[in-house]
Amino acid sequence: MDDLKLLRRSLAKSFGEDSVVFASDIPHYDLVSSGSLALDYAVGGGIPHNRVIEIAGAEGGGKTSLALLMIKKFLDKYPDKGAVILDLEHRLTSTWITQLIGPEATDRIIVLWPDHAEASTDMYTEIAKSGAVSVILYDSVGGAPTQRVTDKSATIGNVGGNALAITRLAQFASIYSDKYKVCSIFINQQREDMSGYNQFITPGGRGLKHACSLRIKLSKGKEKITEKVNNEEIQVGYSVRCQVIKNSLAAPYKECYYLFYNVPTEKFGFGVDWLEELVRLGSLSGAIEQRGRGWFYHPHLPLDSAGEHKVHGLPALMKVIREQSAVRDTIVADIKSKLHQGAMDAPATSFDPDQLDEIHQEPGFFTGFDEGSE
């Protein structure tokens, strides 16, 4: 055993303390909320802080928005660290980042604009090794111009091959994400399947798919929410469908949905509708018990005159959850416990249309809020 300890010290001296540990000392990875309670359940509890993940799908499905919400959660979880966005599409705006993450966090985010994928590889490795960030967002794989590497520096070469460049980056990301404890989020696009077999095809080659511990496919759902803004009826929100198409950390192939509001309004708020998720998943998982005609029971709901902890109707339930943070945090913890125990298999299941209409008619009940402790 003493010889093993000497060997470990020798290896650490030669290759660095981060490169060698005893098997018993391998640290357990942390999970960070995705910004959606339903998606947290579908992926196995949250987003791993030291792995490569991919968010892919067709244009307009909310990929970048979800990634920015994840960044917010990482900044909350690790207040001593920042985040980096490698914006290869050069389309991110300060307004969108501020709306989703909050103005107080923007000075903890560095945005880089690489000229091509190879330059982004050099940037990525330097950022990951710095220890200054908890999450790196790569936006996006399909939008990255590339060069073929012919010299030591990845910025020198000839034009060619997206798959070659992204595979090289993915190989670094797979190692550096775990070694330096940084979550690497890659946004990717869905390509047309010219074979006619309706396959889910994304650019970047097979290297990125192999490096990912988690792959999430996003698409717009059928639900659309409209509201009058300046006397004009416009769409302010929509449902987002999530399919977990790869998961090395939990059971794969789960599906879920959440409501997302991309136009801020007084009635519906902005971002993922955590309140709707909490009530929906609370009822479906049994964390909140529903009895009779619209009665909801939970040990931390207000006590009525009959000595029971209950409220009547979805609006009343949502009002308590929105206004009483202690009740909300307790219910969130109960929901996560129930889902972890396998209390339900289909978080995409919705309330029936009449119940959703009841929620929509109540102003202010879709305003977003922080779900509390992780």
N, C-alpha and C positions, 0 to 999 in steps of 0.2 A: 504493500500500500504506500509506503514511503517512496518507493521508486516511481509509482504513478504520480504522486504529488510533485516529485522532482521533474518528471516528464512534463506535467501540466505547466509548471512554472517556466520550464525551458521553452515550451511551445508558445506560451503567452509572451515571453520576452522576444521571441523571433517574429511572431506573426500578429501580436497585439492581444490585449485582454479580451476584446470583443470576439476573437476568433476561436476560443477554446474554453469549454466548460465541462464539468462532469455531467453525465446524463441525469443525475439526481438534481442538478442545479439548473436545468433548462427552465427558463421562466415561463409561467403560464401567460398566454396572451390576453390582453384586455379586450373587452367589447365596448364599442361606442355606438350610441343610437344613430340610426340613419336619418332621423327626423320624421319617421313614420312608424307608429307602433305596429301596424300590420306588417310592414316590411321587416321590422326587427324580428317578429315572430317567424316570418317565412324563411329568413336566412339563418335562423338558429340562435337568436338573442341579440344580434347587433352586428356592427361592422368590425372586423378584427383590426387592431391597431398596427399590426406588423405583417401585413400580407398585401398581395396585389389583387385588386378587384377591377372588374370591367362593368361599365354601364353602357349598354348598347341598345340600338333600336332605330326606328325610322325617324326622319326629321320631324320636329315639332312634338316629340313625345315627352319632353321635360327632363332630358338627360342631364344637361348642365345645371338646371335648377335643383335637381335632386343632389347632384354632387356638391353644389354650394351649401345646401342644407347640411350635408354631412360635414363639410368643413366647419360650419358653425358649431356643430356638436363636438368636433375634435378640439376646437379652440376653447370651448367651455370645459371640456374634460381635462385638458392640459394647459392651464393658464400661463405656465412659464415657457410655452413654446408657440411658434407661429405656424404659418402655412404658406405654401408656394403654389402659384398657378402658372403652368407652362402653356401659354395661349398661342397655339400654332395657327389657329384660325383668325386671330387678330380681330375678334368680334365682341369680346366681353366689354361691358361698359361699367363705369363706376356706379351708376344708378342702380343697375341690376344687382351688383354685388352688395351694395349698401342695403337695398330692400330686403334681400334674403338673409344676409349675415348680420346686419346692423352697423350703424356708423361707428360705434365704439370699438369695433373689431377690425376695421379696415387698415389701421396702422400696424396690425400684426400679420398682414398678408402682403407678400411680394408677388408681383405679376411680371413674368418675363415673356418676351416676344422673340423666340428663336427664328432664325432665317430658314432653318430646315431641320429635319428629324435628327441628323447627326449632331448638330449643334446642341439640340435639346438633350442628347445623351450625355455630352460633356457637362452640361448644366445640371442634369439630374444627379449624376454621381457626386458632384461637388456639394450640392444641396443636401443629399441624403447623409453624407458623411459628416456634415457640419454638426449634427445633433441639435440644431436650432429649431427644427420643424417637426410636427407630429403627422402632417399629411401633405402630400404632393398631388395636385390635380393635373392630368395631361389631357388637354382639350385641343385637338382630338387626333385620334389615330388616322382616320381616313382623310383628314384635312392637312396632313403633314407632307410638304414637299421634301424630297430626299436627294442624297448624293451617295454614290458608292465609295466606300472607304478605300483609299490607296496609300495612306500614310498613317503615322502614329496619331495625329490629331484627327478626330472625326469630322472636322470642318473642311478638310482638304480632300477633294476627290472629283469624280465625274457624275453627271446626272444619271439617276437610275433607281430602282427597286424599293418601293415602300416596305415590302415584306422583309427584305434584308435589314433595313435600318431599324424597323420596329422590333424584329427578332433580337437584334443586338441589344437594344434598349431593355427589352423584356428580360433578357438574361441577367443584366445588371439589377433590374428592379426586383427580380425574384430573390436575389441574394441580399441586396442592400435593405429591402423592406424589413426583413427579419433581423438582420445583424445590427441595424441602426435604429430599429423600432420606429419605423415611419410607414404609414398607410399610403400606398400608391394607387390612385384612382385613375383609370384610363377610360375616357369616353370614346365610344366607337359608333360607327354608322352601319345600318343594314343595307346590304347591296341586293340588287335584283338577282333572283335565281334564274338564270337563262336556261337551266336544264329542264325546268317545268316541274320539278319534284317538290316545290314549296319548302326548300331548305332555308335555314337561317344562316345567311352568309355575311361575314364581316371582313373588312380588309385587315392587313397587318400580318398575314401569314399565320402559321401554326404555333410559332414561338410564344406569342402573347397568350393564346388560349391555354397553352401548357403552363405558363407562369402563373396564371390566375388561380387563386384559391376560391374565388367567387365570381360568377358571371350573372348579371341581372339584365333581363330583356324588358325594356319599357315600351308601351304602346298606349295611345289614347283610347280610353274606354268610350262607351256610348253615351254616358251621362254628360249632359251639358247644363250649366247653370247660368241663367241670364239675369240681368238687373238693369233698371233704368238709370243711366248716367247722363246727366245734362239733357233730360227728356228724350233720350234715345235708348232703345232696348238693345243692349249689347251682351255678348257672352263674356262673363267675368271669371268663369271657372269650368273645370272639366274633371272627369275621373281619369286616373292613370292606372293602367293594369301592369302588374309586375310578374314576371316569370323567372324563377331561379333555375337557369339552365345548366349551371355547374356549381357545386358546393363541396369543397373538400373538408369542411369543418362541421357540417350537419347534413341532415337528409336533404337531397336535392329535389328539384322539380316541383316545389311548392309554389302556389300562386296567391296573390293578394291584390287589393286595390286601395287607393286613397284618393280623396278629393283635393284638388289643387286649385288655388285662386291666383291667377296671374294678373288680374286687374284689382287693385285695392279698393274696397268699398266699405262704407260704415257698417253695412249689414253683414257682409261675409268675411271681412278682413282680408288677409293676404297670406299666401303660402299654403303648406299642408294643413288640412283641417283636422287638427289633433282632437278637437272636442267631439266631432262626429265619429272619429275612429275609437275614441275611448268609450263612448256610449255603445257603439255597435259591437265592438269586441268584448266589452264588459258583459253585455247581454248574451252574446253568442257563446262565450266561454263559461258562463255561469258565475262569474265574479260578481255580477249584479243580477239578482234574481228577479224575474218578471212573473207576476201572478195576476190572475183575473183580467180585468179590463184596464190595462195601463198602469198598474201599480208596480213600482220598482223598490226592491229591498236590498239593503246593504248595512252591515253593523255600524258604519260610520255616517250614514245618512241621518238627517234630523229626526229626533224622537217626537212622535205625534202624541195626541191625547190618550190613545189606547196603549201607549208604551211600546210602540213598534218603530223601528228605524226604516222609514219608507217615505216616498214621495209619489204623487200621482201625475202621470203624463211625462212625455219626453221633455217638453220645455222646462218643467220644474226640475227634472233630474239634471238637465244640462246647466241650468242656472246655478244649482248648488255646486256642481263640479267646477264651473267657471269661476265662481266667486270665493270658494273655500279651498285654499291650496292644500291644507292638511288632508281634507277628504279626498281631493284629487290624487295626491301622492300615494295615499293608502290604496285607492282603487287601482291605480296604475301598477303598484307592486302586486296586488292580488291578481290582476289580469296576467301579468308576466308569469306569475307562479302557476296559474291555471294552464296557460298556453304551454309552459315548459313541461307540465305533467300530461300533455296531450289531450287537453279538455275539448279541443275542437280541431277539425282537419281542414276546414275551408274558411279562412278569414276573409275571402272575397265575397262570401255570402252577404247580401245586403238586407236591410230592413225592407218590408214590403212598401210599395209606392205610397200608400196612404200615410204610413209613418214618416217617410221622407218628406212628404208634402207638409206634414205637421211641423217638422223641423224647419223647413224652408220658410214657412210663414212667420216664424218667430224671429224678429230682428235682433241682430247682435250675437246670435248663438254660434256663428262660424268664425268668430274672431280667434286667431291662433293664440296659443300660450305655450310656455315651456312645460314639458311633462314632468319636471321635477328631477329627482335623483336618478342616476343611471341604474 
